[in-house]
Amino acid sequence: MRRTLVWPALVLGALLTSLPAEASGPFYVSGAIANASTDLDVSAEFQRLISDEDEGWSLGVGFHISRHLAIEGVYHDFGTAREDTICTPDVLCTALVAPAKADSSAVTISILPHWPLSENVFLYGRLGIASWDSDVSEAFSDFKLASVDDEELVYGAGIRFAIAGPIGAFAEIARVADTFETISVGATWGF
């Protein structure tokens, strides 16, 4: 994923949220905070496995194709994961003098099938593709060690609540292959 996609996505989200609240239609915007877990294996670049948790966030735009199906594009910031040890079969686990950190983000496109539990509560699934990148650097000096990116499957499940008019809330757990996992809570606004 290229960092140049971030600003257009944020500007589009800001423009969409400035539309009047009375126009509740098939489009919606979402925002969430998350606990993001990272398991980044950069052994191809150098012998490191970065596994950590941090706070993350996401902003998205979606479209309800029907009551039971939506399509959604989301920008995710997974926060900063820090490495504190190096453990390989050939080397003893030792504390690093200069541990690595990874700043990671992704853009996802997903379909979300919905199953209504009541008029205002829906279970949903998530299946799509994620384009992610991680900038790996030394934790103390910010010296860049590597940049890693990939496209992988994103999948998850959650529950949505219609609160009042165009406003809703959701809770979700999602994974990007075996690299990232998020547990998030957020809000939606339909227009």
C-alpha positions, 0 to 999 in steps of 0.5 A: 500500500502506498502512503499516497492513498491515505490522504485521499481516503481521509479527505473523502471521509471528511467530505462524506461526513459533512453531508446532512444527517437527514439523508439516510440512504445506502451509504455510510461512513465508519470510524473505530478504535482497536486493539491491534496485534501484529505478528510480522515475520521479516526473516527474509529481509533480516532475522526478526519476528515482530510480535506485539500489540498497540492501539489502532484505528480505522476509517471507512466508507460503505454501501448497502447493496441490500439489507443483507449485503454491504461492500466496504473500503477501510483504511486501518492504522495498526499502530506500532509493534515493538520487538524486544527479543530475537528467538531463532532455532540457531540463536539463544533468546537475547535482549537486543541493544536496539530492538526493531519496531514496525509501523503498519497500515492497510487498505481493505475492500470487503463484502459484508453479509448481514444476518438480522437478529432483530430490526436494529441488531445484525450479525455480519461477516467480513471477507475481502482483500487487504493491501498492507505495508509495514515500515520497520526501523530501529526503535530508538533511532528511527533508522529504517531497516526495511519496508514490507508490503503484501496483499492478503485475505481479510476476514472477520465477524461482528455485530452492528446496532442501529441506535438512532436515525442514521447513527449506529455502533459496531464491535468486530474481530478481524484478521489480515491473514496471519499478520494482523488481528484487530478487536475494534469498536466503532460507530457508523453514520448513514446517508 
